[in-house]
Amino acid sequence: MANRRDLKKDINYVLGDIIEAVYIWELTNPDKDTKKSEKIIDDAIETFDVLIAKMNDKTAEDKKKHFNSIRAELEEKGRKLIDQINAL
């Protein structure tokens, strides 16, 4: 099931890149408070856990619809996290 594997990779890459962007921001702005940036990292990790748990849910009736909803949620939450990074 390549679609499932690709979706897991997408979740990992997107949220990993967001966390990396926060770390880069923290390194380039050492004089600024990191409480907001740490919150973004915590939110990204929480989002990862939630999405992977949904991926592993075996009770979904329509697999394609289930995976499409996970992909849409990843896109929505990823954009929100990126907007938070840009607001720092």
Secondary structure, DSSP 4 states (H G I P E B T S, - for coil): -HHHHHHHHHHHHHHHHHHHHHHHHHHH-TTS--HHHHHHHHHHHHHHHHHHHHHT-TT-S-HHHHHHHHHHHHHHHHHHHHHHHHH-
